Amino acid sequence: MQALRVRWSALPLLMLPALALADPGVGALFADGTPILDLRYRHEHVEQDNALHDANANTLRTRLGYRTGSWNGWSALVEVDNVTRLGGTYNDTRNGRNSHALVADPAYSEVNQALLRYSTAHGEVTAGRQRLNLDNQRFVGGVGWRQNEQTYDGVALRLTPTESLGLTWAWLGQVNTVFGPEDGPHANAANRANAEGDSHLLNLRYTLAPQLVATAYQYRLDLGDLAVTPTAPPGTLSSTTTGLRLDGALDRFGYALEYARQGDRGGNPWELDSRYRLVELGYRAGAVQFKAGREVLGGAGGPGNRAFQTPLATKHQFQGWADLFGTTPAGGIDDRYAGAVVPLAGGTLQGWYHDFRAERGGASYGTELDLWYARAIPAVKGLDALLKYARYDSGDRALTVDTRKLWLQLQYAY
């Protein structure tokens, strides 16, 4: 596994000298290049009504990198991340602090991206360790909220033969999760640092008009290193998900409709057969945006948790910021939500309410209120501040516990 990681990380660095020997004009890659500097400090506080002690995490993510210019369509990018623990006591999944609440930001240093790209007027191909965010990241994303971003080792092909048609195909040899870069003695089958496999992603997007964009997709995930829960057999997240999304905007209204079906794949020891459904409606009144919707991830019978799962998603964007439903419960989940985004005092205020129920049987899973305020700091170009809060009320049900989370964040990007 280590050898595979080294090969992908070193790929752009090995290829560029070969290009330089082929043509001295390749110097434009460096003459037009730009450095990358991104600093993100975060305080995260977690309280839960159970036996766990409160968590207080102070972390700093430092991202350094270099993006080359372009030469005959070729370019490269190298990016290294470091997360440093500045203080506090919390369970980061790797430090053994199991008596404290979870903040999944382990201290680490790792190559975040290292890629070589070839671009033309109608597409590009990217090889190496890279960021992949497909559509709204409900099925494939970078989990950018966590301090350790999720990236992918593989090859991605993007084609845009016309302005209205876009095709993305990607092969993934390894998923570098937010828990990396190493497992250590406290890892389990549900939070591996890396997952090797032979996964294929296909996404076809066609814009008929601003009022209608159709996206068809199939994601064939071979995740033999991962399990849906710590005690489940490895491979239980290997699946094939096929779906169709329709979205668009008409005057002040926007909408999204989506349906997908998920079955087992490869070496998954469990048979899977579940559904995903989404209905969402938005309305814009000047600079204020309203949105309401219903998202359903189907449950399934049989032993173990065979519900509809989204293992590569940016899950924090969905089903509440308290992150209590990152793994879909065995009975599925029916999330009915509404919220608004409002400009306020030079920044942006968001508020969202979720009503969670079981997809099978309709039992209540509780409710959640989420609030967010973010704005740029005028005195320092590139500096942004964020205050964020999530309050989940379980209704004294056994599935989850009352949870409160508070975040304070400063981020500087050069």
C-alpha positions, 0 to 999 in steps of 0.5 A, a space after each residue: 500500500 505504501 508503495 502505491 501511495 509513493 508512486 502516485 505522489 511522485 508521478 508529476 515530479 517524475 514526468 516534468 523532467 522528461 518533458 523538459 528534456 523533450 522541449 526546452 520551451 517547457 520552462 513556461 510551466 514554471 515561469 507562469 506557475 503560482 504558489 499555493 498557501 492556505 492556512 485554516 485554524 479551527 476550534 471545534 467544541 462538542 457536547 453529547 448527553 452520554 458518558 463521553 467527556 466534551 471535546 475541545 479541538 484546536 487545530 491548524 491546517 497548513 497547505 503548501 503547494 505549487 501550480 504550474 503554468 501550461 505548456 502545450 496543454 500540459 500542467 501539474 500541481 503538487 500540494 502538501 497538507 499538515 494538520 497540527 494539534 494546538 491544544 484541547 482534548 478530543 478523540 481524533 480516531 487515532 489518538 486513543 482518547 475514546 473517553 471524549 467526543 469525536 472530532 475527526 481531525 487527526 494530526 498528520 502530514 501528507 501529500 494532498 494532491 500530486 497530479 499531471 494534467 493534459 487539457 484541450 479545448 474540449 476536455 482534459 485528462 488528469 492522472 495522479 492524486 487529485 480532488 474529485 467533486 462530482 455534481 453536488 458531492 452527494 455521492 463523490 466529493 472531497 469532504 472539504 469541511 474536515 481538516 484532512 481533505 479526501 482525495 483520490 489516486 487514479 485517472 479522471 477524464 472530462 470531456 465537453 464536446 459541446 457547451 451543453 454536454 459534459 462527460 466525466 469518467 474516473 478510475 480510482 485505485 485508492 481513496 485517501 480518506 479524512 482519517 489518514 494517512 496511517 491507520 495505527 492501532 486505533 483504526 477500525 474497518 469503518 475508518 481506514 486511512 486508505 481504501 485500495 480498489 478498482 472503482 469506476 465513476 461515470 457521470 453524464 450531464 446534459 443541459 437542455 436549457 436553464 430550466 432543465 439539466 439532466 445528469 445520469 450517473 453510475 458509480 461502481 465502488 470496489 472498497 474491499 478495505 472498508 466496512 459499513 460499521 466497525 463490526 461488519 465484514 470488510 467489503 460491505 461498502 462495495 456497491 453499484 449506484 445508478 441514478 438520474 438527477 434533474 435540476 434547473 431554474 425558472 425565474 425565481 424558482 429552482 428545483 431538483 429531482 433525483 432517483 438512484 438505485 444501489 446494489 452490491 458489487 464485487 466481493 461484497 458479502 451482503 446482497 444490497 438493494 435500496 433506493 435514493 430519492 430527492 425532491 427539492 424546491 428553492 425560491 429567491 427573493 432578491 438576495 435572500 434564498 429559501 429552500 425546502 426538500 425531502 431526501 430519502 435514503 432507503 433502508 433494507 431488511 436482513 442481518 447487518 446494515 444494508 441501507 443505502 450508503 454514500 461512502 465517498 460523499 461530502 456527507 457534512 453538507 447533508 442531513 445536518 452539520 452535527 454529522 450523526 447520520 454519516 452512516 445511514 441507519 439500517 432502517 434508512 433515513 427520511 430527512 425533511 428540511 427547510 432553510 434560508 440564506 440571508 446577507 447580513 452585515 457584510 457576510 452571509 447568515 444561514 439557518 436550517 431545520 431538519 426533521 429526521 425519520 426512519 424510511 422503514 416504519 416512519 419512526 422519528 430519529 429526532 430534529 436538528 437546528 443548524 446556524 452559520 455566519 461567515 464573512 470576509 475580514 476587510 482588513 486582510 485580503 484573503 482572510 475569512 471568518 466563520 461561526 457555526 452551530 449545530 444542535 441535534 435533539 434525539 427526542 430521548 430515542 436510543 438511536 442517537 444522543 442529544 448533541 451540540 457542536 460549535 465551530 470558530 474558524 479563520 482561514 487565509 488563502 493566498 
